Amino acid sequence: MAKKPGTNPKGEFAFFNVVYEDDSQRSNRRVPAELLGGLDGDEPARGYIMEQDREIAEKSGRPPLAIKRISRVGVKKK
């Protein structure tokens, strides 16, 4: 059954676009917002996404792809 609109707390997750070494891209990868910020900024997101990729690769039987770069969705580039 679908949830009512507005029942998900805003700001619970940050979303990232991930570009891999083979230039493939995955959009809107969710990372818990509590991992981000502080002195490390968005760097903990890379480790979290790498762990997700490792779990996915283990289930699919394929090796995980190396991450080339990540960027937060909705943040303007300088």
C-alpha positions as CSV (number, residue, x, y, z in Angstrom):
1,M,0.0,0.0,0.0
2,A,1.3,3.5,-0.9
3,K,2.2,5.9,1.8
4,K,0.4,9.2,2.2
5,P,2.3,12.2,0.8
6,G,4.4,14.0,3.4
7,T,5.0,11.0,5.7
8,N,8.7,10.6,4.9
9,P,10.9,13.0,6.9
10,K,12.7,15.5,4.7
11,G,16.4,15.6,4.9
12,E,16.8,11.9,6.0
13,F,18.8,11.1,2.9
14,A,21.2,12.9,0.6
15,F,21.2,11.8,-3.1
16,F,24.4,11.4,-5.2
17,N,25.2,10.8,-8.8
18,V,28.0,8.2,-9.2
19,V,30.2,8.0,-12.3
20,Y,32.3,4.8,-12.5
21,E,35.6,4.1,-14.3
22,D,33.9,2.7,-17.3
23,D,32.0,6.0,-17.6
24,S,28.6,4.4,-16.6
25,Q,26.5,6.5,-14.3
26,R,24.0,5.7,-11.5
27,S,21.8,8.5,-10.4
28,N,20.1,9.3,-7.1
29,R,22.1,6.9,-4.9
30,R,20.7,7.4,-1.3
31,V,23.1,8.1,1.6
32,P,21.9,8.7,5.1
33,A,22.3,12.4,5.9
34,E,23.7,11.7,9.4
35,L,26.9,10.3,7.7
36,L,27.6,13.6,6.0
37,G,28.8,17.0,7.0
38,G,31.4,17.9,9.6
39,L,35.1,18.1,8.6
40,D,34.9,15.3,6.0
41,G,32.0,16.9,4.1
42,D,30.6,14.4,1.5
43,E,33.6,12.1,1.6
44,P,31.8,9.5,3.8
45,A,29.3,9.0,1.0
46,R,32.0,7.5,-1.1
47,G,32.6,4.7,1.5
48,Y,28.9,4.1,2.0
49,I,28.3,3.8,-1.8
50,M,31.3,1.5,-2.2
51,E,29.9,-0.7,0.5
52,Q,26.5,-0.8,-1.3
53,D,28.3,-1.6,-4.6
54,R,30.2,-4.4,-2.8
55,E,26.9,-6.0,-1.5
56,I,25.3,-5.7,-4.9
57,A,28.3,-7.2,-6.7
58,E,28.3,-10.1,-4.2
59,K,24.6,-10.8,-4.9
60,S,25.0,-10.5,-8.7
61,G,28.2,-12.4,-8.9
62,R,30.0,-9.6,-10.8
63,P,33.0,-7.6,-9.6
64,P,32.2,-4.1,-8.2
65,L,33.1,-1.1,-10.5
66,A,35.6,1.4,-9.3
67,I,34.1,4.9,-8.6
68,K,35.6,7.7,-10.7
69,R,33.6,10.6,-9.0
70,I,30.5,11.3,-7.0
71,S,28.5,14.5,-6.9
72,R,25.6,15.5,-4.7
73,V,22.3,15.9,-6.6
74,G,21.0,19.5,-6.6
75,V,24.2,21.2,-5.6
76,K,25.5,23.7,-8.2
77,K,29.0,23.4,-9.4
78,K,31.4,26.2,-8.7
